[in-house]
């Protein structure tokens, strides 16, 4: 099973946000990340990169948006 990890880039460095991501859903200007256990986090963010071989998701988070839910 290949689950992903989410990161945000700050000052040129990756900062960890969430692990075991099973789904990502766009909801307007927000992204809903849900993990294998059903926990979810909602961010006001844009996707910068999805790397399927590294199972990673890099996000550009809107200022002051960690996390909404």
N, CA, C, O and CB atoms as a CASP TS submission, in Angstrom:
PFRMAT TS
TARGET T0000
AUTHOR 0000-0000-0000
METHOD Language model
MODEL 1
PARENT N/A
ATOM      1  N   UNK     1       0.846  -1.172   0.000  1.00  0.00           N
ATOM      2  CA  UNK     1       0.000   0.000   0.000  1.00  0.00           C
ATOM      3  C   UNK     1       0.890   1.233   0.000  1.00  0.00           C
ATOM      4  O   UNK     1       1.835   1.320   0.785  1.00  0.00           O
ATOM      5  CB  UNK     1      -0.962  -0.001   1.216  1.00  0.00           C
ATOM      6  N   UNK     2       0.596   2.179  -0.870  1.00  0.00           N
ATOM      7  CA  UNK     2       1.413   3.384  -0.992  1.00  0.00           C
ATOM      8  C   UNK     2       0.603   4.602  -0.555  1.00  0.00           C
ATOM      9  O   UNK     2      -0.187   5.145  -1.328  1.00  0.00           O
ATOM     10  CB  UNK     2       1.922   3.559  -2.444  1.00  0.00           C
ATOM     11  N   UNK     3       0.805   5.016   0.672  1.00  0.00           N
ATOM     12  CA  UNK     3       0.142   6.208   1.184  1.00  0.00           C
ATOM     13  C   UNK     3       1.129   7.362   1.147  1.00  0.00           C
ATOM     14  O   UNK     3       2.341   7.150   1.172  1.00  0.00           O
ATOM     15  CB  UNK     3      -0.398   5.981   2.625  1.00  0.00           C
ATOM     16  N   UNK     4       0.620   8.566   1.089  1.00  0.00           N
ATOM     17  CA  UNK     4       1.483   9.726   0.914  1.00  0.00           C
ATOM     18  C   UNK     4       1.661  10.531   2.183  1.00  0.00           C
ATOM     19  O   UNK     4       0.944  10.365   3.170  1.00  0.00           O
ATOM     20  CB  UNK     4       0.938  10.605  -0.157  1.00  0.00           C
ATOM     21  N   UNK     5       2.654  11.416   2.116  1.00  0.00           N
ATOM     22  CA  UNK     5       2.917  12.389   3.168  1.00  0.00           C
ATOM     23  C   UNK     5       2.759  13.773   2.555  1.00  0.00           C
ATOM     24  O   UNK     5       3.076  13.979   1.383  1.00  0.00           O
ATOM     25  CB  UNK     5       4.347  12.197   3.796  1.00  0.00           C
ATOM     26  N   UNK     6       2.270  14.721   3.347  1.00  0.00           N
ATOM     27  CA  UNK     6       2.093  16.096   2.862  1.00  0.00           C
ATOM     28  C   UNK     6       3.098  17.004   3.551  1.00  0.00           C
ATOM     29  O   UNK     6       3.375  16.874   4.743  1.00  0.00           O
ATOM     30  CB  UNK     6       0.641  16.600   3.112  1.00  0.00           C
ATOM     31  N   UNK     7       3.633  17.924   2.764  1.00  0.00           N
ATOM     32  CA  UNK     7       4.601  18.902   3.249  1.00  0.00           C
ATOM     33  C   UNK     7       4.220  20.283   2.749  1.00  0.00           C
ATOM     34  O   UNK     7       3.549  20.430   1.728  1.00  0.00           O
ATOM     35  CB  UNK     7       6.033  18.535   2.798  1.00  0.00           C
ATOM     36  N   UNK     8       4.661  21.292   3.486  1.00  0.00           N
ATOM     37  CA  UNK     8       4.561  22.671   3.029  1.00  0.00           C
ATOM     38  C   UNK     8       5.990  23.180   2.933  1.00  0.00           C
ATOM     39  O   UNK     8       6.841  22.814   3.743  1.00  0.00           O
ATOM     40  CB  UNK     8       3.673  23.566   3.999  1.00  0.00           C
ATOM     41  N   UNK     9       6.248  24.014   1.957  1.00  0.00           N
ATOM     42  CA  UNK     9       7.586  24.572   1.808  1.00  0.00           C
ATOM     43  C   UNK     9       7.635  25.957   2.450  1.00  0.00           C
ATOM     44  O   UNK     9       6.874  26.855   2.088  1.00  0.00           O
ATOM     45  CB  UNK     9       7.992  24.644   0.313  1.00  0.00           C
ATOM     46  N   UNK    10       8.554  26.108   3.418  1.00  0.00           N
ATOM     47  CA  UNK    10       8.741  27.387   4.107  1.00  0.00           C
ATOM     48  C   UNK    10      10.217  27.721   4.102  1.00  0.00           C
ATOM     49  O   UNK    10      11.046  26.923   4.539  1.00  0.00           O
ATOM     50  CB  UNK    10       8.187  27.339   5.563  1.00  0.00           C
ATOM     51  N   UNK    11      10.539  28.895   3.611  1.00  0.00           N
ATOM     52  CA  UNK    11      11.931  29.369   3.550  1.00  0.00           C
ATOM     53  C   UNK    11      12.839  28.334   2.887  1.00  0.00           C
ATOM     54  O   UNK    11      13.970  28.124   3.325  1.00  0.00           O
ATOM     55  CB  UNK    11      12.450  29.693   4.964  1.00  0.00           C
ATOM     56  N   UNK    12      12.342  27.690   1.833  1.00  0.00           N
ATOM     57  CA  UNK    12      13.136  26.736   1.085  1.00  0.00           C
ATOM     58  C   UNK    12      13.285  25.374   1.731  1.00  0.00           C
ATOM     59  O   UNK    12      14.021  24.532   1.216  1.00  0.00           O
ATOM     60  CB  UNK    12      14.459  27.295   0.858  1.00  0.00           C
ATOM     61  N   UNK    13      12.599  25.128   2.860  1.00  0.00           N
ATOM     62  CA  UNK    13      12.684  23.842   3.543  1.00  0.00           C
ATOM     63  C   UNK    13      11.300  23.204   3.620  1.00  0.00           C
ATOM     64  O   UNK    13      10.289  23.892   3.755  1.00  0.00           O
ATOM     65  CB  UNK    13      13.285  24.010   4.958  1.00  0.00           C
ATOM     66  N   UNK    14      11.277  21.862   3.530  1.00  0.00           N
ATOM     67  CA  UNK    14      10.007  21.140   3.645  1.00  0.00           C
ATOM     68  C   UNK    14       9.632  20.988   5.115  1.00  0.00           C
ATOM     69  O   UNK    14      10.440  20.557   5.938  1.00  0.00           O
ATOM     70  CB  UNK    14      10.096  19.751   2.961  1.00  0.00           C
ATOM     71  N   UNK    15       8.384  21.351   5.429  1.00  0.00           N
ATOM     72  CA  UNK    15       7.862  21.174   6.786  1.00  0.00           C
ATOM     73  C   UNK    15       6.731  20.160   6.724  1.00  0.00           C
ATOM     74  O   UNK    15       5.799  20.308   5.933  1.00  0.00           O
ATOM     75  CB  UNK    15       7.369  22.534   7.399  1.00  0.00           C
ATOM     76  N   UNK    16       6.814  19.133   7.557  1.00  0.00           N
ATOM     77  CA  UNK    16       5.850  18.038   7.560  1.00  0.00           C
ATOM     78  C   UNK    16       4.467  18.507   8.021  1.00  0.00           C
ATOM     79  O   UNK    16       4.350  19.269   8.980  1.00  0.00           O
ATOM     80  CB  UNK    16       6.345  16.905   8.458  1.00  0.00           C
ATOM     81  N   UNK    17       3.412  18.038   7.321  1.00  0.00           N
ATOM     82  CA  UNK    17       2.033  18.372   7.683  1.00  0.00           C
ATOM     83  C   UNK    17       1.219  17.162   8.123  1.00  0.00           C
ATOM     84  O   UNK    17       0.530  17.212   9.142  1.00  0.00           O
ATOM     85  CB  UNK    17       1.349  19.033   6.520  1.00  0.00           C
ATOM     86  N   UNK    18       1.297  16.073   7.358  1.00  0.00           N
ATOM     87  CA  UNK    18       0.415  14.933   7.612  1.00  0.00           C
ATOM     88  C   UNK    18       0.986  13.682   6.954  1.00  0.00           C
ATOM     89  O   UNK    18       1.669  13.769   5.934  1.00  0.00           O
ATOM     90  CB  UNK    18      -1.018  15.216   7.090  1.00  0.00           C
ATOM     91  N   UNK    19       0.707  12.526   7.537  1.00  0.00           N
ATOM     92  CA  UNK    19       1.177  11.263   6.985  1.00  0.00           C
ATOM     93  C   UNK    19       0.008  10.314   6.711  1.00  0.00           C
ATOM     94  O   UNK    19      -1.126  10.571   7.116  1.00  0.00           O
ATOM     95  CB  UNK    19       2.180  10.608   7.938  1.00  0.00           C
ATOM     96  N   UNK    20       0.303   9.234   6.029  1.00  0.00           N
ATOM     97  CA  UNK    20      -0.680   8.196   5.698  1.00  0.00           C
ATOM     98  C   UNK    20      -1.892   8.744   4.953  1.00  0.00           C
ATOM     99  O   UNK    20      -3.019   8.318   5.204  1.00  0.00           O
ATOM    100  CB  UNK    20      -1.139   7.504   6.961  1.00  0.00           C
ATOM    101  N   UNK    21      -1.666   9.684   4.039  1.00  0.00           N
ATOM    102  CA  UNK    21      -2.759  10.297   3.285  1.00  0.00           C
ATOM    103  C   UNK    21      -3.293   9.301   2.262  1.00  0.00           C
ATOM    104  O   UNK    21      -2.559   8.790   1.416  1.00  0.00           O
ATOM    105  CB  UNK    21      -2.287  11.600   2.585  1.00  0.00           C
ATOM    106  N   UNK    22      -4.581   9.045   2.364  1.00  0.00           N
ATOM    107  CA  UNK    22      -5.237   8.111   1.454  1.00  0.00           C
ATOM    108  C   UNK    22      -6.015   8.841   0.364  1.00  0.00           C
ATOM    109  O   UNK    22      -6.226   8.297  -0.720  1.00  0.00           O
ATOM    110  CB  UNK    22      -6.169   7.190   2.230  1.00  0.00           C
ATOM    111  N   UNK    23      -6.453  10.101   0.652  1.00  0.00           N
ATOM    112  CA  UNK    23      -7.186  10.851  -0.363  1.00  0.00           C
ATOM    113  C   UNK    23      -6.990  12.352  -0.191  1.00  0.00           C
ATOM    114  O   UNK    23      -6.769  12.858   0.909  1.00  0.00           O
ATOM    115  CB  UNK    23      -8.672  10.508  -0.305  1.00  0.00           C
ATOM    116  N   UNK    24      -7.080  13.042  -1.325  1.00  0.00           N
ATOM    117  CA  UNK    24      -7.024  14.505  -1.365  1.00  0.00           C
ATOM    118  C   UNK    24      -8.211  14.953  -2.202  1.00  0.00           C
ATOM    119  O   UNK    24      -8.397  14.495  -3.329  1.00  0.00           O
ATOM    120  CB  UNK    24      -5.648  15.038  -1.962  1.00  0.00           C
ATOM    121  N   UNK    25      -9.012  15.853  -1.639  1.00  0.00           N
ATOM    122  CA  UNK    25     -10.198  16.336  -2.346  1.00  0.00           C
ATOM    123  C   UNK    25     -10.155  17.858  -2.390  1.00  0.00           C
ATOM    124  O   UNK    25      -9.917  18.508  -1.372  1.00  0.00           O
ATOM    125  CB  UNK    25     -11.510  15.836  -1.661  1.00  0.00           C
ATOM    126  N   UNK    26     -10.386  18.422  -3.571  1.00  0.00           N
ATOM    127  CA  UNK    26     -10.482  19.871  -3.715  1.00  0.00           C
ATOM    128  C   UNK    26     -11.905  20.290  -3.375  1.00  0.00           C
ATOM    129  O   UNK    26     -12.873  19.713  -3.871  1.00  0.00           O
ATOM    130  CB  UNK    26     -10.090  20.330  -5.158  1.00  0.00           C
ATOM    131  N   UNK    27     -12.016  21.299  -2.526  1.00  0.00           N
ATOM    132  CA  UNK    27     -13.320  21.834  -2.127  1.00  0.00           C
ATOM    133  C   UNK    27     -13.235  23.352  -2.208  1.00  0.00           C
ATOM    134  O   UNK    27     -12.915  24.025  -1.228  1.00  0.00           O
ATOM    135  CB  UNK    27     -13.727  21.359  -0.676  1.00  0.00           C
ATOM    136  N   UNK    28     -13.526  23.877  -3.390  1.00  0.00           N
ATOM    137  CA  UNK    28     -13.367  25.318  -3.616  1.00  0.00           C
ATOM    138  C   UNK    28     -11.889  25.687  -3.560  1.00  0.00           C
ATOM    139  O   UNK    28     -11.081  25.128  -4.301  1.00  0.00           O
ATOM    140  CB  UNK    28     -14.170  26.135  -2.567  1.00  0.00           C
ATOM    141  N   UNK    29     -11.534  26.624  -2.687  1.00  0.00           N
ATOM    142  CA  UNK    29     -10.130  27.027  -2.547  1.00  0.00           C
ATOM    143  C   UNK    29      -9.428  26.253  -1.433  1.00  0.00           C
ATOM    144  O   UNK    29      -8.333  26.621  -1.008  1.00  0.00           O
ATOM    145  CB  UNK    29     -10.036  28.528  -2.272  1.00  0.00           C
ATOM    146  N   UNK    30     -10.063  25.182  -0.965  1.00  0.00           N
ATOM    147  CA  UNK    30      -9.506  24.390   0.126  1.00  0.00           C
ATOM    148  C   UNK    30      -9.184  22.968  -0.352  1.00  0.00           C
ATOM    149  O   UNK    30      -9.767  22.470  -1.315  1.00  0.00           O
ATOM    150  CB  UNK    30     -10.487  24.350   1.317  1.00  0.00           C
ATOM    151  N   UNK    31      -8.248  22.337   0.347  1.00  0.00           N
ATOM    152  CA  UNK    31      -7.928  20.934   0.104  1.00  0.00           C
ATOM    153  C   UNK    31      -8.270  20.148   1.361  1.00  0.00           C
ATOM    154  O   UNK    31      -7.921  20.551   2.471  1.00  0.00           O
ATOM    155  CB  UNK    31      -6.422  20.749  -0.288  1.00  0.00           C
ATOM    156  N   UNK    32      -8.950  19.032   1.180  1.00  0.00           N
ATOM    157  CA  UNK    32      -9.300  18.152   2.283  1.00  0.00           C
ATOM    158  C   UNK    32      -8.408  16.917   2.177  1.00  0.00           C
ATOM    159  O   UNK    32      -8.515  16.146   1.223  1.00  0.00           O
ATOM    160  CB  UNK    32     -10.830  17.769   2.259  1.00  0.00           C
ATOM    161  N   UNK    33      -7.527  16.734   3.167  1.00  0.00           N
ATOM    162  CA  UNK    33      -6.637  15.589   3.207  1.00  0.00           C
ATOM    163  C   UNK    33      -7.173  14.601   4.233  1.00  0.00           C
ATOM    164  O   UNK    33      -7.416  14.964   5.384  1.00  0.00           O
ATOM    165  CB  UNK    33      -5.180  16.016   3.545  1.00  0.00           C
ATOM    166  N   UNK    34      -7.358  13.356   3.816  1.00  0.00           N
ATOM    167  CA  UNK    34      -7.875  12.328   4.723  1.00  0.00           C
ATOM    168  C   UNK    34      -6.861  11.196   4.778  1.00  0.00           C
ATOM    169  O   UNK    34      -6.348  10.758   3.748  1.00  0.00           O
ATOM    170  CB  UNK    34      -9.281  11.803   4.260  1.00  0.00           C
ATOM    171  N   UNK    35      -6.573  10.721   6.001  1.00  0.00           N
ATOM    172  CA  UNK    35      -5.598   9.645   6.122  1.00  0.00           C
ATOM    173  C   UNK    35      -6.281   8.279   6.193  1.00  0.00           C
ATOM    174  O   UNK    35      -7.507   8.176   6.144  1.00  0.00           O
ATOM    175  CB  UNK    35      -4.725   9.861   7.356  1.00  0.00           C
ATOM    176  N   UNK    36      -5.481   7.265   6.308  1.00  0.00           N
ATOM    177  CA  UNK    36      -5.940   5.888   6.314  1.00  0.00           C
ATOM    178  C   UNK    36      -6.936   5.605   7.433  1.00  0.00           C
ATOM    179  O   UNK    36      -7.789   4.728   7.291  1.00  0.00           O
ATOM    180  CB  UNK    36      -4.765   4.963   6.437  1.00  0.00           C
ATOM    181  N   UNK    37      -6.840   6.334   8.540  1.00  0.00           N
ATOM    182  CA  UNK    37      -7.682   6.108   9.710  1.00  0.00           C
ATOM    183  C   UNK    37      -8.941   6.970   9.717  1.00  0.00           C
ATOM    184  O   UNK    37      -9.715   6.938  10.673  1.00  0.00           O
ATOM    185  CB  UNK    37      -6.892   6.369  10.960  1.00  0.00           C
ATOM    186  N   UNK    38      -9.145   7.747   8.638  1.00  0.00           N
ATOM    187  CA  UNK    38     -10.328   8.580   8.527  1.00  0.00           C
ATOM    188  C   UNK    38     -10.172   9.970   9.107  1.00  0.00           C
ATOM    189  O   UNK    38     -11.095  10.779   9.012  1.00  0.00           O
ATOM    190  CB  UNK    38     -11.457   7.912   9.186  1.00  0.00           C
ATOM    191  N   UNK    39      -9.008  10.277   9.715  1.00  0.00           N
ATOM    192  CA  UNK    39      -8.758  11.627  10.210  1.00  0.00           C
ATOM    193  C   UNK    39      -8.593  12.554   9.020  1.00  0.00           C
ATOM    194  O   UNK    39      -8.009  12.169   8.007  1.00  0.00           O
ATOM    195  CB  UNK    39      -7.502  11.672  11.131  1.00  0.00           C
ATOM    196  N   UNK    40      -9.101  13.771   9.135  1.00  0.00           N
ATOM    197  CA  UNK    40      -8.951  14.700   8.021  1.00  0.00           C
ATOM    198  C   UNK    40      -8.478  16.057   8.518  1.00  0.00           C
ATOM    199  O   UNK    40      -8.732  16.461   9.653  1.00  0.00           O
ATOM    200  CB  UNK    40     -10.271  14.844   7.257  1.00  0.00           C
ATOM    201  N   UNK    41      -7.778  16.745   7.615  1.00  0.00           N
ATOM    202  CA  UNK    41      -7.342  18.116   7.848  1.00  0.00           C
ATOM    203  C   UNK    41      -7.711  18.910   6.613  1.00  0.00           C
ATOM    204  O   UNK    41      -7.594  18.429   5.485  1.00  0.00           O
ATOM    205  CB  UNK    41      -5.798  18.202   8.152  1.00  0.00           C
ATOM    206  N   UNK    42      -8.160  20.132   6.844  1.00  0.00           N
ATOM    207  CA  UNK    42      -8.565  21.002   5.743  1.00  0.00           C
ATOM    208  C   UNK    42      -7.636  22.212   5.725  1.00  0.00           C
ATOM    209  O   UNK    42      -7.436  22.879   6.740  1.00  0.00           O
ATOM    210  CB  UNK    42     -10.065  21.443   5.885  1.00  0.00           C
ATOM    211  N   UNK    43      -7.076  22.478   4.552  1.00  0.00           N
ATOM    212  CA  UNK    43      -6.152  23.587   4.382  1.00  0.00           C
ATOM    213  C   UNK    43      -6.623  24.489   3.255  1.00  0.00           C
ATOM    214  O   UNK    43      -7.189  24.016   2.269  1.00  0.00           O
ATOM    215  CB  UNK    43      -4.732  23.076   4.105  1.00  0.00           C
ATOM    216  N   UNK    44      -6.395  25.761   3.396  1.00  0.00           N
ATOM    217  CA  UNK    44      -6.534  26.675   2.273  1.00  0.00           C
ATOM    218  C   UNK    44      -5.177  26.649   1.587  1.00  0.00           C
ATOM    219  O   UNK    44      -4.219  27.264   2.055  1.00  0.00           O
ATOM    220  CB  UNK    44      -6.963  28.150   2.727  1.00  0.00           C
ATOM    221  N   UNK    45      -5.108  25.926   0.465  1.00  0.00           N
ATOM    222  CA  UNK    45      -3.799  25.657  -0.134  1.00  0.00           C
ATOM    223  C   UNK    45      -3.907  25.350  -1.619  1.00  0.00           C
ATOM    224  O   UNK    45      -4.982  25.059  -2.143  1.00  0.00           O
ATOM    225  CB  UNK    45      -3.123  24.499   0.578  1.00  0.00           C
ATOM    226  N   UNK    46      -2.754  25.426  -2.279  1.00  0.00           N
ATOM    227  CA  UNK    46      -2.606  25.003  -3.665  1.00  0.00           C
ATOM    228  C   UNK    46      -1.603  23.863  -3.701  1.00  0.00           C
ATOM    229  O   UNK    46      -0.672  23.824  -2.897  1.00  0.00           O
ATOM    230  CB  UNK    46      -2.155  26.186  -4.582  1.00  0.00           C
ATOM    231  N   UNK    47      -1.787  22.948  -4.621  1.00  0.00           N
ATOM    232  CA  UNK    47      -0.825  21.864  -4.797  1.00  0.00           C
ATOM    233  C   UNK    47       0.317  22.378  -5.658  1.00  0.00           C
ATOM    234  O   UNK    47       0.103  22.864  -6.769  1.00  0.00           O
ATOM    235  CB  UNK    47      -1.494  20.606  -5.441  1.00  0.00           C
ATOM    236  N   UNK    48       1.544  22.264  -5.132  1.00  0.00           N
ATOM    237  CA  UNK    48       2.728  22.633  -5.895  1.00  0.00           C
ATOM    238  C   UNK    48       3.279  21.437  -6.659  1.00  0.00           C
ATOM    239  O   UNK    48       3.725  21.561  -7.800  1.00  0.00           O
ATOM    240  CB  UNK    48       3.799  23.208  -4.972  1.00  0.00           C
ATOM    241  N   UNK    49       3.241  20.266  -6.005  1.00  0.00           N
ATOM    242  CA  UNK    49       3.811  19.081  -6.637  1.00  0.00           C
ATOM    243  C   UNK    49       3.225  17.817  -6.010  1.00  0.00           C
ATOM    244  O   UNK    49       3.013  17.743  -4.799  1.00  0.00           O
ATOM    245  CB  UNK    49       5.349  19.083  -6.510  1.00  0.00           C
ATOM    246  N   UNK    50       2.971  16.833  -6.859  1.00  0.00           N
ATOM    247  CA  UNK    50       2.645  15.494  -6.404  1.00  0.00           C
ATOM    248  C   UNK    50       3.717  14.588  -6.992  1.00  0.00           C
ATOM    249  O   UNK    50       3.884  14.515  -8.210  1.00  0.00           O
ATOM    250  CB  UNK    50       1.180  15.050  -6.836  1.00  0.00           C
ATOM    251  N   UNK    51       4.442  13.899  -6.115  1.00  0.00           N
ATOM    252  CA  UNK    51       5.498  12.985  -6.551  1.00  0.00           C
ATOM    253  C   UNK    51       5.039  11.567  -6.216  1.00  0.00           C
ATOM    254  O   UNK    51       5.113  11.140  -5.064  1.00  0.00           O
ATOM    255  CB  UNK    51       6.884  13.322  -5.863  1.00  0.00           C
ATOM    256  N   UNK    52       4.571  10.852  -7.217  1.00  0.00           N
ATOM    257  CA  UNK    52       4.028   9.516  -7.001  1.00  0.00           C
ATOM    258  C   UNK    52       5.111   8.512  -6.613  1.00  0.00           C
ATOM    259  O   UNK    52       4.841   7.583  -5.852  1.00  0.00           O
ATOM    260  CB  UNK    52       3.310   9.041  -8.249  1.00  0.00           C
ATOM    261  N   UNK    53       6.323   8.682  -7.119  1.00  0.00           N
ATOM    262  CA  UNK    53       7.386   7.739  -6.771  1.00  0.00           C
ATOM    263  C   UNK    53       7.873   7.928  -5.340  1.00  0.00           C
ATOM    264  O   UNK    53       8.307   6.969  -4.703  1.00  0.00           O
ATOM    265  CB  UNK    53       8.552   7.890  -7.731  1.00  0.00           C
ATOM    266  N   UNK    54       7.804   9.156  -4.828  1.00  0.00           N
ATOM    267  CA  UNK    54       8.216   9.436  -3.447  1.00  0.00           C
ATOM    268  C   UNK    54       7.015   9.449  -2.494  1.00  0.00           C
ATOM    269  O   UNK    54       7.178   9.642  -1.289  1.00  0.00           O
ATOM    270  CB  UNK    54       8.954  10.784  -3.377  1.00  0.00           C
ATOM    271  N   UNK    55       5.811   9.243  -3.039  1.00  0.00           N
ATOM    272  CA  UNK    55       4.580   9.280  -2.239  1.00  0.00           C
ATOM    273  C   UNK    55       4.485  10.556  -1.414  1.00  0.00           C
ATOM    274  O   UNK    55       4.218  10.515  -0.213  1.00  0.00           O
ATOM    275  CB  UNK    55       4.509   8.062  -1.317  1.00  0.00           C
ATOM    276  N   UNK    56       4.707  11.684  -2.071  1.00  0.00           N
ATOM    277  CA  UNK    56       4.666  12.954  -1.343  1.00  0.00           C
ATOM    278  C   UNK    56       3.826  13.987  -2.087  1.00  0.00           C
ATOM    279  O   UNK    56       3.671  13.951  -3.308  1.00  0.00           O
ATOM    280  CB  UNK    56       6.087  13.491  -1.124  1.00  0.00           C
ATOM    281  N   UNK    57       3.304  14.891  -1.302  1.00  0.00           N
ATOM    282  CA  UNK    57       2.455  15.976  -1.776  1.00  0.00           C
ATOM    283  C   UNK    57       3.026  17.260  -1.192  1.00  0.00           C
ATOM    284  O   UNK    57       3.143  17.393   0.026  1.00  0.00           O
ATOM    285  CB  UNK    57       0.940  15.766  -1.364  1.00  0.00           C
ATOM    286  N   UNK    58       3.383  18.211  -2.063  1.00  0.00           N
ATOM    287  CA  UNK    58       3.944  19.487  -1.599  1.00  0.00           C
ATOM    288  C   UNK    58       2.907  20.576  -1.824  1.00  0.00           C
ATOM    289  O   UNK    58       2.413  20.754  -2.937  1.00  0.00           O
ATOM    290  CB  UNK    58       5.285  19.829  -2.341  1.00  0.00           C
ATOM    291  N   UNK    59       2.579  21.303  -0.758  1.00  0.00           N
ATOM    292  CA  UNK    59       1.514  22.308  -0.800  1.00  0.00           C
ATOM    293  C   UNK    59       2.038  23.715  -0.591  1.00  0.00           C
ATOM    294  O   UNK    59       3.057  23.930   0.066  1.00  0.00           O
ATOM    295  CB  UNK    59       0.468  22.001   0.244  1.00  0.00           C
ATOM    296  N   UNK    60       1.324  24.662  -1.162  1.00  0.00           N
ATOM    297  CA  UNK    60       1.541  26.079  -0.898  1.00  0.00           C
ATOM    298  C   UNK    60       0.361  26.526  -0.047  1.00  0.00           C
ATOM    299  O   UNK    60      -0.750  26.694  -0.549  1.00  0.00           O
ATOM    300  CB  UNK    60       1.669  26.932  -2.238  1.00  0.00           C
ATOM    301  N   UNK    61       0.613  26.716   1.241  1.00  0.00           N
ATOM    302  CA  UNK    61      -0.441  27.047   2.196  1.00  0.00           C
ATOM    303  C   UNK    61      -0.665  28.545   2.222  1.00  0.00           C
ATOM    304  O   UNK    61       0.285  29.325   2.288  1.00  0.00           O
ATOM    305  CB  UNK    61      -0.090  26.534   3.600  1.00  0.00           C
ATOM    306  N   UNK    62      -1.935  28.946   2.169  1.00  0.00           N
ATOM    307  CA  UNK    62      -2.284  30.346   2.312  1.00  0.00           C
ATOM    308  C   UNK    62      -1.933  30.790   3.728  1.00  0.00           C
ATOM    309  O   UNK    62      -2.191  30.066   4.689  1.00  0.00           O
ATOM    310  CB  UNK    62      -3.789  30.585   2.005  1.00  0.00           C
ATOM    311  N   UNK    63      -1.352  31.962   3.855  1.00  0.00           N
ATOM    312  CA  UNK    63      -0.899  32.473   5.155  1.00  0.00           C
ATOM    313  C   UNK    63      -1.994  32.359   6.205  1.00  0.00           C
ATOM    314  O   UNK    63      -3.146  32.716   5.962  1.00  0.00           O
ATOM    315  CB  UNK    63      -0.449  33.931   5.029  1.00  0.00           C
ATOM    316  N   UNK    64      -1.617  31.855   7.376  1.00  0.00           N
ATOM    317  CA  UNK    64      -2.546  31.732   8.492  1.00  0.00           C
ATOM    318  C   UNK    64      -3.559  30.616   8.350  1.00  0.00           C
ATOM    319  O   UNK    64      -4.648  30.698   8.917  1.00  0.00           O
ATOM    320  CB  UNK    64      -3.261  33.001   8.670  1.00  0.00           C
ATOM    321  N   UNK    65      -3.223  29.565   7.599  1.00  0.00           N
ATOM    322  CA  UNK    65      -4.204  28.525   7.300  1.00  0.00           C
ATOM    323  C   UNK    65      -3.801  27.136   7.767  1.00  0.00           C
ATOM    324  O   UNK    65      -4.075  26.172   7.052  1.00  0.00           O
ATOM    325  CB  UNK    65      -4.454  28.489   5.839  1.00  0.00           C
ATOM    326  N   UNK    66      -3.182  26.979   8.895  1.00  0.00           N
ATOM    327  CA  UNK    66      -2.752  25.651   9.343  1.00  0.00           C
ATOM    328  C   UNK    66      -3.539  25.143  10.505  1.00  0.00           C
ATOM    329  O   UNK    66      -3.579  25.818  11.534  1.00  0.00           O
ATOM    330  CB  UNK    66      -1.316  25.667   9.707  1.00  0.00           C
ATOM    331  N   UNK    67      -4.153  24.032  10.420  1.00  0.00           N
ATOM    332  CA  UNK    67      -5.176  23.707   9.424  1.00  0.00           C
ATOM    333  C   UNK    67      -6.486  24.384   9.793  1.00  0.00           C
ATOM    334  O   UNK    67      -6.609  24.956  10.876  1.00  0.00           O
ATOM    335  CB  UNK    67      -5.372  22.175   9.310  1.00  0.00           C
ATOM    336  N   UNK    68      -7.446  24.323   8.915  1.00  0.00           N
ATOM    337  CA  UNK    68      -8.758  24.914   9.175  1.00  0.00           C
ATOM    338  C   UNK    68      -9.566  23.999  10.075  1.00  0.00           C
ATOM    339  O   UNK    68     -10.271  24.458  10.974  1.00  0.00           O
ATOM    340  CB  UNK    68      -9.516  25.179   7.858  1.00  0.00           C
ATOM    341  N   UNK    69      -9.459  22.703   9.826  1.00  0.00           N
ATOM    342  CA  UNK    69     -10.234  21.724  10.612  1.00  0.00           C
ATOM    343  C   UNK    69      -9.317  20.652  11.136  1.00  0.00           C
ATOM    344  O   UNK    69      -9.768  19.733  11.820  1.00  0.00           O
ATOM    345  CB  UNK    69     -11.362  21.091   9.767  1.00  0.00           C
TER
END
